[in-house]
Amino acid sequence: MENLERLSRFVLGHRRLTVVVALLLALGGGGALAVLLPTVSESNSYPGLPGYEANQRILDTYGTGGYERPYLPVITLPEGATVDDEAVTAALRRGFAEVAAATGARVVSYVDTGDRGFTGDGGRTTFALVFGGPVEQGGLPGSALGEDAGLDTAVDAALRPRLPPGAQLWVTGLDPLATGADTGGLDVSVKLLVTIGLAVLVLGWVFRSALALVPLLTALIALPVSLLGLLAAALVVDIHETTLTMVPLFGLGIAIDYALILVTRWREERARGIDGDEAVHRAMATAGRAVVFSGVAVGIGLLAMLVLPIPLLRSLAVGGAAVTAASAAVTLTVLPLLLSRARPRGAAREQRGWTAWARLVVRWRRPLAAGAAGLLAALSLVALGINLNLPVTGDLARTGPGHAGLSALRDAGVPTGPLTAFDVYVPPGTDPGAVAATLRAVPGVHAVAAPSGPAWRRDGSALLTVLPADEAGTPAGRDTVHRVRAAVPGGVAVGGNATQQLDYLTVTYGAFPWMLAVLAVLTFVVLARAFRSLLLPLKAIALNLLSLGAVLGVLVILWQWGWGTEALLGIQPDGVIGTFVPITVFAFLYGLSMDYEVFILARMREEYDRTGSTVDAVVAGVGRTGRLVTAAALILFFSFASMALGGELDVAVFASGVGLGILLDATLIRSVLLPATVAMLGRWNWWLPGWAARILRLDLNKGSGFRVEATTTREVVHEGDRGVGVRRSGGARGA
């Protein structure tokens, strides 16, 4: 690419200027972080979603409940005692009043309402609903259970001393039953150091010299520079604290990726006898082109999340795009300076193992392609059963006080739906009694609490609490939520954790087809220009979608079915995949997968233009990029694996999805399916008719369209089913 070679010559001709600008930008990044930190958001907001707006209205007026899930103190009275005994009623009333005073929570029970829906076993077992105040969610919006782990302890401490003698108490709820706790995000500094250490080991394996430190140095410059982009984006997009925790780990991997491809190509040029700055210029003209197109592809994948009306996802989009752009920019400016002063040891030639593997794949292209595609398709079918809803109690903690309380409810004949009870906001001017009567008649509603105390009546409005018979994580429970929303009169707002989550799913995944369409069109145009082909971009998009479907299938197996997850990560799955996971994993992996695709196909295109042989293009392309892609995949895998080991369930699900997706893509897709399908398509890989070239503004004289494929003394693909034959003579033939 002439422009990149000119950039290289400019950079090397103005060394001091480039160094000064790079240092100023890096220092400016440190200042940008200081400005950003006080402004970042720790809450997950969803403006415009009916459930979110209802919950905000409830919290603004009453200060409790809304999105927050209830805690249920479950009380089993001694033999012969029931909730109807005056002494028991008085003790419970005092106890629940103390809970409200000690915690600031809103409490409702049988003693407030007289509703038998709060009792079981003939009145010997009873429970209350305790709605706490808002909890800083932070982190990622999955099921997010266990965020307020201290409330159950406070409820127990306030209530236990006031119970009748012989009564037993347990505090249950979705949060006390959580299989993991919200640990407050990622310990970024520790995880970054671990990732850097592992990256050094991988780079040492690749280069076996001091050159291993060059890509790492590039990454360490790119990371602070990316913060300047985040600061600029903060003028129009709210930056979430999750973005600041993920950007360093993601950026480290992507920056090393880009530096790897340029350093590897520079070594090849030096091995050919090209000395000094000229080797840098040639590397920039070839590998630099792949970096540019890869950066654009990754950026497109991430920025597609801007289509979604979710602030957190938009924040992740601009953060990922900023660090990708910074990584590409530093690679194309600072790295040439480092390479111009370096002296390589050894040569980056085709790796014998990868070259032999490529020949094997070409020879057995059809069965290998069928096997790889079949496995990916099977995993994609598993992904169709993905569960993005709230967890159900059957998949949560199997021991502890929370589980004991749940068992006591079940033994008393109380349904488990009240664990997902939700609030209904009745505005001034609407009769709450009439609304409560309407909701009690809705199928699937176990009870409706409508107390008249000050915690439930304020500024002319009223709060009702609906206790469903079935948990909101079940199909029956979700149907109950929908029926309640349909039954309430105009102006009445239905809140609750499950309601907001259902709206999130509808809005996010309703917009997903638009996101996919934007991605496909933009990616096709970028890759069609990069590869000068119409079919290669289509194949790249198809392989990416197949790979991503397979990754979701793996997540279902690990986190929904729970096969081996506790043994591997020490975290008990809760039977669901976080609501945010598929869309964010898709956006991150789409770009990163395209990253590898561009690396490999760009090299194949270059070899094809040089030799005129698709077989030589496949063998040389894989042979020269195999170690590179493997190293890049390992580094990115370590970046996301370090996120998954923090013990926070929702983060672990997301990070394991991206990490395993990177490995799956670099092995099964890029090492098997991609070279096999390129070998199968032959000359059709390079098809670009004149009308398409004109639309894409490409020069038809630069290797586009059909051409006669040269045969070499190495390998020739026969068109029959016998695979690869060897022809000793030179010449040419039609592909």
C-alpha positions in Angstrom: 0.0 0.0 0.0 1.7 3.1 -1.2 0.2 5.4 1.4 1.6 3.2 4.2 5.1 3.1 2.6 5.0 6.9 2.5 3.9 7.0 6.1 6.9 4.7 7.0 9.3 7.0 5.1 7.8 10.1 6.8 8.1 8.5 10.3 11.7 7.4 9.8 12.5 10.8 8.3 11.2 12.6 11.3 12.3 10.3 14.1 12.5 12.9 16.9 9.1 14.4 16.0 7.5 11.0 16.1 9.1 10.1 19.4 8.0 13.5 20.9 4.4 13.1 19.7 4.2 9.5 20.9 5.5 10.5 24.4 3.2 13.5 24.6 0.2 11.3 23.7 1.1 8.6 26.2 1.5 11.2 28.9 -1.7 12.8 27.8 -3.4 9.4 28.3 -2.4 9.4 31.9 -4.0 12.8 32.3 -7.1 11.6 30.4 -7.4 8.8 33.0 -7.4 11.2 35.8 -10.1 13.3 34.2 -12.2 10.2 33.3 -12.2 8.4 36.6 -14.5 10.8 38.5 -17.0 10.8 35.6 -17.4 7.1 35.0 -20.7 5.5 35.7 -21.1 2.4 37.9 -24.8 1.9 37.3 -26.5 0.0 34.4 -29.2 2.3 33.0 -31.6 1.5 30.3 -33.4 4.7 29.4 -36.7 4.2 27.5 -37.3 0.6 28.7 -40.7 0.5 30.4 -39.5 -1.8 33.2 -36.5 0.4 33.9 -38.6 3.6 33.9 -41.1 1.9 36.3 -38.3 0.9 38.6 -36.7 4.3 38.6 -40.1 5.8 39.5 -40.5 3.4 42.4 -37.0 4.1 43.7 -37.4 7.9 43.3 -40.6 7.9 45.3 -40.1 5.2 47.8 -36.3 4.5 47.9 -36.7 0.8 48.0 -37.6 -2.1 45.7 -38.0 -1.6 42.0 -35.2 -3.5 40.4 -33.9 -4.9 43.7 -34.9 -8.5 44.4 -36.7 -9.3 47.7 -35.1 -11.2 50.6 -37.4 -13.6 52.3 -37.1 -14.3 56.1 -38.7 -17.7 56.5 -40.0 -18.6 60.0 -41.1 -22.0 61.1 -43.0 -21.8 64.4 -42.8 -24.5 67.1 -45.2 -27.4 67.2 -48.7 -26.2 68.0 -48.1 -22.5 67.3 -49.5 -20.6 64.3 -49.4 -17.1 62.9 -52.9 -16.5 64.2 -51.8 -16.7 67.9 -51.9 -13.3 69.4 -48.5 -13.6 71.0 -46.9 -14.9 67.8 -48.5 -12.1 65.8 -47.2 -9.5 68.2 -43.7 -10.9 68.2 -43.6 -11.0 64.4 -44.9 -7.5 64.1 -42.2 -6.2 66.5 -39.5 -8.3 64.6 -40.5 -7.1 61.2 -40.7 -3.5 62.4 -37.1 -3.8 63.8 -36.0 -5.2 60.4 -37.4 -2.1 58.7 -35.8 0.2 61.2 -32.4 -1.5 61.1 -32.1 -1.8 57.4 -34.2 1.0 56.0 -36.0 -1.7 54.0 -39.7 -2.0 53.1 -41.2 -5.1 54.7 -44.5 -6.8 54.1 -45.9 -10.0 55.6 -49.0 -11.8 56.9 -49.2 -9.5 60.0 -49.5 -6.5 57.7 -52.0 -7.9 55.2 -53.8 -10.9 56.7 -53.1 -12.6 53.3 -52.8 -16.4 53.7 -50.5 -16.3 50.7 -47.8 -15.5 53.2 -48.3 -18.7 55.1 -47.9 -22.4 54.7 -48.4 -25.6 56.6 -51.6 -24.4 58.2 -50.0 -21.2 59.4 -47.1 -22.8 61.2 -44.7 -21.4 58.5 -44.7 -17.8 57.3 -42.4 -15.5 55.4 -42.0 -11.8 54.7 -40.7 -9.8 51.7 -37.9 -7.4 52.5 -37.2 -4.9 49.7 -33.9 -3.1 50.3 -32.6 0.2 48.8 -30.7 0.5 45.6 -27.4 -1.4 45.3 -24.6 -0.1 43.1 -24.7 -2.7 40.4 -21.4 -2.0 38.6 -20.0 -4.9 36.6 -21.8 -6.5 33.8 -25.6 -6.9 33.6 -26.1 -10.6 33.7 -28.2 -12.2 36.4 -26.0 -10.2 38.9 -27.0 -12.2 41.9 -25.3 -11.7 45.2 -24.7 -8.0 44.8 -26.1 -7.1 48.3 -24.9 -10.1 50.3 -25.0 -8.2 53.6 -28.7 -7.6 53.7 -29.6 -11.2 54.7 -27.2 -11.0 57.7 -28.8 -7.7 58.8 -32.3 -9.1 58.5 -31.3 -12.2 60.6 -29.6 -10.1 63.3 -32.7 -7.8 63.6 -35.4 -10.5 63.5 -34.0 -13.5 65.4 -33.9 -12.0 68.9 -37.6 -11.1 68.6 -39.0 -14.4 67.5 -41.2 -16.6 69.7 -39.2 -19.2 71.7 -38.6 -22.3 69.6 -39.1 -20.6 66.2 -36.6 -21.3 63.4 -35.4 -18.6 61.0 -33.7 -18.7 57.6 -33.2 -15.9 55.1 -33.6 -16.9 51.5 -34.1 -15.3 48.1 -32.3 -15.3 44.8 -29.3 -13.4 46.2 -28.8 -15.6 49.3 -29.0 -18.5 46.9 -26.4 -17.0 44.4 -23.6 -19.4 43.3 -21.1 -16.5 43.2 -20.7 -13.1 44.7 -20.3 -9.7 43.1 -16.6 -9.1 43.9 -16.7 -5.5 42.7 -15.3 -5.9 39.3 -11.8 -6.9 38.2 -8.5 -6.4 40.0 -7.1 -4.9 36.8 -3.6 -4.3 37.9 -3.0 -7.9 39.1 -4.7 -9.4 36.0 -2.7 -7.1 33.7 0.6 -8.1 35.3 -0.3 -11.8 34.9 -1.3 -11.2 31.3 1.9 -9.3 30.6 4.0 -12.1 32.1 2.2 -14.8 30.0 2.5 -12.6 26.9 6.3 -12.3 27.4 6.5 -16.1 27.5 4.5 -16.5 24.3 6.5 -13.8 22.5 9.7 -15.4 23.7 8.6 -18.6 22.1 7.8 -16.8 18.8 11.0 -14.7 18.5 13.5 -16.4 20.7 15.3 -13.0 21.1 15.0 -9.6 22.6 12.5 -8.8 19.8 9.9 -10.4 22.1 9.8 -7.1 24.0 9.1 -4.9 21.0 5.4 -5.9 20.6 4.9 -5.5 24.4 6.5 -2.1 24.3 4.1 -1.1 21.5 1.2 -2.3 23.5 2.2 -0.3 26.6 2.4 2.8 24.5 -1.0 2.2 22.9 -2.9 1.7 26.1 -2.5 5.2 27.5 -3.0 6.7 24.0 -6.4 4.9 23.8 -7.5 6.7 26.9 -7.4 10.0 24.9 -10.0 8.4 22.5 -12.1 7.4 25.5 -11.9 11.0 26.9 -13.1 12.4 23.5 -15.9 9.8 23.4 -17.0 10.7 26.9 -18.2 14.0 25.4 -21.1 12.2 23.7 -21.3 8.7 25.4 -21.4 7.9 29.1 -18.3 5.8 30.0 -19.0 2.9 32.2 -16.5 1.6 34.8 -16.6 -1.8 33.1 -15.1 -0.2 30.0 -12.1 1.0 32.0 -11.5 -2.4 33.5 -11.8 -4.3 30.2 -9.9 -1.9 27.9 -6.4 -2.6 29.3 -6.8 -6.3 29.1 -8.3 -6.2 25.6 -6.0 -3.6 24.4 -2.9 -5.4 25.5 -3.8 -8.4 23.4 -4.9 -6.5 20.3 -1.8 -4.2 20.3 0.5 -7.2 20.5 -1.4 -8.8 17.7 -0.7 -5.9 15.4 2.9 -5.5 16.4 3.4 -9.3 15.9 2.3 -9.2 12.2 4.5 -6.2 11.4 7.6 -7.5 13.2 7.2 -11.0 11.7 7.1 -9.5 8.2 10.0 -7.2 8.9 12.1 -10.3 9.9 11.2 -11.9 6.6 12.4 -8.9 4.6 15.6 -8.9 6.6 16.0 -12.6 5.9 15.8 -11.9 2.1 18.8 -9.6 2.4 16.9 -6.3 2.6 18.8 -4.1 5.0 18.1 -1.0 7.1 15.1 1.2 6.6 14.1 -0.5 3.4 13.0 -3.6 5.2 10.8 -1.5 7.4 9.2 0.2 4.3 8.5 -3.1 2.7 7.0 -4.6 5.8 4.8 -1.5 6.1 3.6 -1.8 2.5 2.5 -5.4 3.0 1.9 -6.3 6.7 0.9 -2.7 7.4 -2.0 -3.1 5.0 -3.2 -6.1 6.9 -3.0 -4.1 10.2 -5.1 -1.3 8.7 -7.8 -3.6 7.3 -7.8 -5.6 10.5 -8.2 -2.5 12.6 -11.1 -1.4 10.5 -12.8 -4.8 10.8 -12.4 -5.0 14.5 -13.6 -1.5 14.9 -16.7 -2.2 12.8 -17.5 -5.2 14.9 -17.3 -3.2 18.1 -19.0 0.0 17.0 -21.9 -2.0 15.7 -23.0 -2.1 19.4 -23.8 1.6 19.0 -27.0 0.5 17.2 -28.2 -0.9 20.6 -29.9 1.6 22.9 -28.0 0.4 26.0 -25.5 2.8 27.5 -23.1 0.1 28.8 -22.9 -1.6 25.4 -22.2 1.7 23.7 -19.5 2.4 26.3 -17.9 -0.9 25.6 -18.1 -0.2 21.9 -16.3 3.1 21.9 -13.7 1.8 24.5 -12.9 -1.3 22.4 -12.8 0.8 19.2 -10.5 3.4 20.8 -8.0 0.9 22.0 -8.1 -0.8 18.6 -7.5 2.4 16.7 -4.7 3.4 19.1 -3.0 0.0 18.8 -3.1 0.2 15.0 -1.8 3.8 15.0 1.1 3.1 17.4 2.0 0.0 15.4 2.2 2.0 12.2 4.1 4.9 13.6 6.2 4.0 16.7 7.0 0.4 15.8 8.8 1.3 12.5 11.2 3.5 14.6 11.9 0.5 16.9 12.5 -1.9 14.0 14.8 0.5 12.2 17.2 0.3 15.1 16.8 -3.5 15.8 19.0 -6.3 14.6 17.1 -9.6 14.1 18.4 -12.9 15.2 17.1 -15.7 13.0 14.6 -15.5 10.2 10.9 -15.7 10.1 10.5 -18.2 7.3 7.7 -20.6 6.7 7.4 -22.9 9.7 7.9 -26.5 8.7 5.2 -27.8 11.0 2.6 -25.3 9.8 3.6 -25.8 6.1 3.2 -29.6 6.5 -0.1 -29.0 8.2 -1.3 -26.8 5.4 -0.4 -29.4 2.8 -2.3 -32.0 4.8 -5.4 -29.8 4.9 -5.2 -29.1 1.2 -4.9 -32.8 0.4 -7.8 -33.8 2.7 -9.7 -30.6 2.3 -13.2 -32.1 1.8 -13.4 -34.5 4.7 -11.6 -32.0 7.0 -14.0 -29.2 6.0 -17.0 -31.4 6.4 -15.8 -32.6 9.9 -15.0 -29.1 11.1 -18.2 -27.6 9.8 -20.2 -30.5 11.2 -18.8 -30.0 14.7 -19.4 -26.2 14.6 -22.9 -26.7 13.3 -23.7 -29.2 16.1 -22.5 -26.6 18.7 -24.5 -23.9 17.0 -27.6 -26.1 17.3 -26.9 -26.4 21.0 -26.8 -22.6 21.2 -30.5 -22.5 20.1 -31.4 -23.6 23.6 -29.6 -20.7 25.3 -31.3 -19.4 28.4 -31.0 -15.6 28.9 -33.5 -15.3 31.7 -33.3 -15.1 35.5 -31.9 -18.2 37.2 -34.3 -20.6 38.9 -33.8 -21.9 42.4 -33.2 -25.5 41.2 -29.9 -24.3 39.7 -28.7 -22.2 42.6 -27.0 -23.0 45.9 -27.6 -26.5 47.2 -26.4 -25.8 50.8 -26.4 -23.0 53.3 -29.1 -20.9 55.1 -30.6 -19.7 51.8 -31.2 -23.2 50.6 -32.6 -24.3 54.0 -35.1 -21.4 53.9 -36.1 -22.4 50.4 -36.6 -26.0 51.5 -38.7 -24.8 54.5 -41.0 -23.0 52.1 -41.4 -25.9 49.8 -42.0 -28.3 52.7 -44.8 -26.0 53.9 -46.5 -26.0 50.5 -45.5 -22.4 49.6 -44.7 -21.9 45.9 -41.2 -20.5 45.1 -42.6 -17.7 42.9 -42.5 -15.1 45.7 -38.7 -15.1 45.5 -39.3 -13.1 42.3 -42.1 -10.9 43.7 -42.2 -7.5 41.9 -43.6 -4.0 42.6 -46.4 -2.2 40.8 -46.5 1.6 40.9 -50.1 3.1 41.1 -50.0 6.8 40.3 -52.1 9.5 42.1 -55.7 9.4 41.0 -55.9 5.6 40.5 -57.6 3.4 43.2 -54.9 0.9 44.4 -57.6 -1.3 45.9 -59.3 -1.8 42.5 -55.9 -2.5 40.8 -55.1 -5.0 43.5 -58.4 -6.8 43.0 -57.8 -6.9 39.2 -54.3 -8.4 39.7 -55.5 -11.0 42.2 -57.7 -12.4 39.4 -54.8 -12.7 37.0 -53.8 -16.4 36.3 -50.5 -17.3 37.9 -50.7 -14.7 40.7 -50.3 -16.3 44.1 -51.0 -13.1 46.1 -51.0 -9.3 45.9 -49.9 -7.3 48.9 -51.5 -3.8 49.2 -50.6 -2.4 52.7 -51.7 1.1 53.6 -48.8 2.2 55.7 -46.5 5.1 54.9 -43.9 2.8 53.2 -46.6 1.9 50.6 -48.4 5.2 50.2 -46.6 8.4 49.3 -47.5 11.7 47.5 -50.9 10.3 46.5 -49.3 7.2 44.8 -49.4 3.6 46.0 -47.2 0.5 45.8 -48.5 -3.0 45.3 -46.4 -6.1 45.4 -47.3 -9.1 43.2 -46.3 -12.5 44.4 -46.3 -14.9 41.4 -46.9 -18.6 41.9 -44.0 -19.5 39.5 -40.5 -18.0 39.5 -39.9 -15.4 36.8 -37.0 -17.5 35.4 -39.6 -20.1 34.2 -41.8 -19.8 31.2 -44.9 -19.9 33.4 -43.4 -17.1 35.5 -42.6 -14.9 32.5 -46.1 -15.5 31.2 -47.5 -14.2 34.6 -45.4 -11.0 34.2 -46.8 -10.4 30.7 -50.4 -11.0 31.9 -49.9 -8.6 34.8 -48.6 -5.9 32.5 -51.6 -6.5 30.2 -54.1 -6.3 33.1 -53.1 -3.0 34.7 -54.9 0.1 33.7 -53.2 3.0 31.9 -50.6 4.9 33.9 -49.9 2.0 36.2 -46.3 0.9 35.9 -45.1 -2.6 36.5 -41.6 -2.8 37.8 -39.4 -5.5 39.2 -36.1 -7.3 38.3 -37.7 -9.7 35.9 -39.7 -7.1 34.1 -36.7 -5.0 33.4 -34.7 -8.0 32.2 -37.5 -9.0 29.8 -37.5 -5.5 28.4 -33.7 -5.6 28.0 -34.0 -8.9 26.1 -36.7 -7.5 23.8 -34.9 -4.3 23.0 -31.4 -5.7 22.7 -32.1 -8.8 20.7 -34.9 -7.1 18.7 -32.2 -4.8 17.4 -29.7 -7.6 16.8 -30.8 -8.2 13.2 -30.1 -4.6 12.4 -26.8 -4.8 14.1 -26.0 -7.9 12.1 -27.0 -6.3 8.8 -24.9 -3.2 9.4 -21.9 -5.5 10.3 -22.3 -7.7 7.3 -22.5 -4.8 4.8 -19.6 -2.8 6.2 -17.4 -5.9 6.7 -18.2 -7.0 3.2 -17.1 -3.7 1.7 -13.9 -3.5 3.7 -12.9 -7.1 3.0 -13.8 -6.9 -0.7 -11.4 -4.0 -1.0 -8.7 -5.8 1.1 -8.8 -9.1 -0.8 -10.0 -7.8 -4.2 -12.6 -10.6 -4.2 -16.4 -11.0 -3.8 -16.5 -14.5 -2.5 -13.7 -14.3 0.1 -15.6 -11.7 2.1 -18.8 -13.7 2.0 -16.9 -16.8 3.1 -15.2 -14.8 5.9 -18.6 -13.5 7.2 -20.1 -17.0 7.0 -17.2 -18.6 8.9 -17.4 -15.9 11.5 -21.1 -16.5 12.1 -20.6 -20.3 12.3 -17.7 -19.8 14.8 -19.8 -17.5 16.9 -22.7 -19.8 17.0 -20.4 -22.6 18.1 -19.0 -20.4 20.9 -22.5 -19.8 22.2 -23.0 -23.6 22.1 -19.9 -24.0 24.2 -21.2 -21.5 26.7 -24.5 -23.4 27.0 -22.5 -26.6 27.8 -20.3 -24.9 30.3 -22.6 -22.4 32.1 -26.1 -23.7 31.4 -25.6 -27.4 31.5 -22.6 -27.0 33.9 -20.4 -29.7 32.4 -17.1 -29.6 34.2 -17.4 -25.9 35.1 -16.9 -26.2 38.8 -13.9 -28.5 38.4 -12.4 -26.1 35.9 -13.1 -22.7 37.3 -14.3 -23.4 40.8 -17.6 -21.6 40.1 -21.0 -23.3 40.3 -23.1 -22.2 37.2 -26.6 -21.0 37.8 -28.2 -22.5 34.7 -28.4 -19.3 32.6 -26.2 -17.2 30.3 -26.1 -13.5 31.3 -28.5 -11.3 29.2 -25.6 -9.2 27.9 -23.3 -12.1 27.0 -24.3 -13.2 23.5 -24.5 -9.6 22.1 -21.1 -8.5 23.7 -19.3 -11.8 22.9 -20.6 -11.5 19.4 -19.3 -7.9 19.0 -15.9 -8.7 20.5 -15.4 -12.0 18.7 -16.7 -10.8 15.4 -13.9 -8.2 15.2 -11.2 -10.4 16.7 -12.1 -13.3 14.4 -11.9 -11.0 11.5 -8.5 -10.0 12.8 -7.1 -13.5 12.2 -9.1 -13.8 8.9 -7.4 -10.7 7.5 -4.0 -11.8 8.6 -4.2 -15.1 6.9 -6.2 -14.2 3.8 -4.1 -11.1 3.2 -1.1 -13.3 3.1 -2.8 -15.8 0.8 -3.8 -13.0 -1.5 -0.3 -11.8 -1.7 1.1 -15.2 -2.4 -1.5 -15.8 -5.1 -0.7 -12.5 -6.8 3.0 -13.6 -6.7 2.7 -17.2 -7.8 -0.7 -17.5 -9.5 -1.4 -20.7 -7.6 -4.2 -21.1 -5.1 -2.4 -24.1 -3.6 0.8 -22.2 -3.1 -1.2 -19.4 -1.7 -2.8 -21.6 0.9 0.4 -23.5 1.9 2.5 -20.4 2.1 -0.2 -18.3 3.8 -0.8 -20.8 6.6 2.9 -21.7 6.8 4.0 -18.1 7.3 1.1 -17.1 9.6 0.4 -20.2 11.6 2.7 -19.4 14.5 1.7 -15.8 14.4 -2.0 -16.5 14.7 -1.4 -19.1 17.4 0.7 -16.7 19.4 -1.8 -13.8 19.0 -4.6 -16.1 20.0 -2.8 -17.3 23.1 -2.1 -13.8 24.2 -5.7 -12.7 23.7 -6.9 -15.9 25.4 -4.7 -15.2 28.4 -6.1 -11.6 28.6 -9.7 -12.9 28.8 -8.9 -16.0 30.8 -7.5 -13.7 33.5 -10.9 -12.0 33.7 -12.6 -15.3 34.1 -10.7 -16.3 37.2 -11.9 -13.6 39.5 -14.8 -15.6 41.0 -17.5 -13.2 39.7 -20.0 -15.3 37.8 -21.2 -12.8 35.1 -17.7 -11.7 34.3 -16.5 -15.3 34.1 -19.3 -16.2 31.6 -18.4 -13.3 29.3 -14.6 -13.7 29.6 -14.7 -17.5 29.1 -16.9 -17.0 26.0 -14.5 -14.6 24.4 -11.4 -16.5 25.4 -12.7 -19.9 24.3 -14.0 -18.3 21.1 -10.6 -17.0 20.3 -9.0 -20.5 20.7 -11.8 -22.1 18.7 -11.5 -19.6 15.9 -7.7 -19.8 15.8 -7.7 -23.6 15.7 -10.7 -25.2 14.1 -11.7 -22.2 11.9 -8.4 -20.6 10.8 -6.3 -23.8 10.8 -8.7 -26.2 9.2 -11.9 -24.7 7.7 -10.4 -21.6 6.2 -7.6 -23.2 4.3 -9.7 -26.2 3.3 -12.5 -24.0 1.8 -10.0 -21.8 0.0 -8.4 -24.9 -1.5 -11.9 -26.2 -2.5 -12.9 -23.0 -4.3 -9.8 -22.6 -6.3 -9.9 -19.7 -8.8 -13.4 -18.7 -7.5 -11.7 -17.3 -4.4 -10.3 -14.4 -6.5 -13.4 -13.6 -8.5 -14.0 -9.9 -8.9 -16.0 -8.7 -12.0 -15.4 -5.4 -13.5 -18.6 -3.8 -12.3 -17.8 -4.7 -8.7 -14.2 -3.4 -9.1 -15.6 -0.1 -10.3 -18.0 0.2 -7.4 -15.3 -0.7 -4.9 -12.9 1.7 -6.8 -10.3 -1.0 -7.3 -7.8 -1.2 -10.1 -8.6 -4.3 -12.2 -4.9 -4.6 -13.2 -3.9 -5.4 -9.7 -4.7 -9.1 -9.6 -8.5 -9.0 -9.6 -10.7 -11.4 -11.5 -10.0 -14.9 -12.9 -6.5 -15.7 -14.1 -4.6 -18.7 -15.2 -3.1 -20.4 -12.2 0.5 -21.4 -12.5 1.6 -24.9 -11.6 4.8 -25.3 -9.6 7.2 -28.1 -8.9 5.7 -28.3 -5.4 2.0 -29.1 -5.5 -1.0 -28.9 -7.8 -4.6 -29.5 -6.8 -6.4 -31.9 -9.1 -10.0 -31.1 -9.7 -11.2 -34.6 -9.0 -11.8 -36.2 -5.6 -8.3 -37.7 -5.3 -6.9 -34.7 -3.5 -3.4 -33.2 -4.2 -1.1 -34.6 -6.8 2.5 -33.7 -7.4 3.6 -32.4 -10.8 7.4 -32.1 -11.4 7.2 -29.9 -14.5 6.5 -26.2 -14.6 3.9 -24.5 -16.7 0.4 -23.1 -16.3 -3.2 -24.3 -16.2 -6.6 -22.9 -15.7 -7.7 -22.9 -12.1 
